[in-house]
Amino acid sequence: MLILSIVETNDTKGLIELKVFLVRYGLRQEDLADRAGISRVALGNIISGDSQPKKDTIDAILEAARTFDPAITYEALFGAREAAA
């Protein structure tokens, strides 16, 4: 039910996929951020769409997410978005 309420928002600038991942695994932003080596605020800004991560940050988030789900893909977390230059 919570996943549906997140997906049903009209948040086109945020990362719904990453929000769903956190809910699915019962994680806080802080949990994933710590494993990725970034701050919770930085991850929150990425999720909300307030900042666009660089490739190395995306790679760190993806690697951290794979500690919870080894089969997770870039597309599953970030959709079709590209890293900042």
MOCORVEN-V355376 format. One line per field, one symbol per residue. psi: psi as a letter, one per 20 degrees, with the letter a starting at -180 (. if undefined). burial: I if it has 9 or more other ideal C-beta (glycine too) atoms within 8 Angstrom, else O. Layout:
psi: ???
burial: ???
//
This chain:
psi: ghghhghiqknihrnhghggggghjkqqhhgggghikrqhgggghggijiqoqrghgggggggghihhnhjqrghhhicjqqqq.
burial: OOIOOIOOOOOOOIIIIIIIIIIOOOIOIOOIIOOIOIOIOIIIIIIOIOOOIOOOIIOIIIIIIIOOOOOIOOOOIIOOOOIOO
//
